């Protein structure tokens, strides 16, 4: 994700009531950039919207982990059997 995309995600978070302080904005953006370096904006925004629509309480602490878990859940739920088996076999070896 780019810095601009992270700012979009953080804006969405603020709009749904997650409190971030503006004074730490540059630190927050850097953390989110590092945490989601391997993810696309589409993956992160889709995961965030799924969490918002789940009516689950979203809090600043643990939000990155919740989004990461949702991204993994989305990827795993659409994995075909041969791919899943290869992933499992690799993990066991």
N, C-alpha and C positions, 0 to 999 in steps of 0.2 A: 504494500500500500504506500501511497505517497502522503506527504504531509497534508496536502489539500484534502485528500480522502479521509485521513484521520480526523481532521477538523470537522468534516461533514458528519462522521460517526459521533463525535463528541457533542456536536450540536443536537443531533437526534436524541442522545442520552439526556442532555439538559432539558430538552423539550418534554420528555416523559417523566421528569422530576428527579433525575439523579443529580445530586449536588456536587459540582466541581468548583473549586475556587479559581477565579481568574488570575490570581497572583501566581499560581503554580502551573499556568497553562503550558508554558514551554517545556517544563519537566514532564507534564502529563502527556503531551504530544510525543516527546522522545520515548517515553516508556511504551506507549501504544505502538509507535513505529517499530520498536525492537520486538515487541511481543507478537506482532502480526506481520513481520517481515516476509514470512513464507506464505502468507494468505493474500488473496485478492480482495479488493473492495466489495465485489459481489458476494464473496463468501461471508465476509464479516457482516455486511448489511443484512443479508438474508438470515444469518444466525441471530442477529440482534432483533430483527422484526419477528422472528419465530418466538424468541423469548418474551418480547413485548406482548404478542398475541396470546401467549400461554397464561397470561394473568398472574404470572409468578412475580413476587416482589423482587425488584432489582435494586441492588445496593452497590455503591462504589466499590466496597471491599468484596473481592471475588468476582466482579463483573467480567474481567478479562478471562478468568477461568471458565465462567459460565458460557461465554461466547465461544471459547476454544472447544469446550465439551460439545456444544451444539454443532459446530463445524464438523467435528469428528463424527458425531451421530449422523449428520446428513450424509457424510461420505460413506460410512459403514452401512447405512440402511439401503444404499443403492449398489452395493458391491455384489458382483456376480459370484457364483460359487467357486469357479477356478481361481479367481483373484483372491478371494477370502482364504481358500485353502493354501495358496502359495504364501500369503502373508502369515498365516498360522505356522506353516512349515518353517518359514524363515525365522520366526520368533523362537521356535522350539530348538532349532539348530544353534 
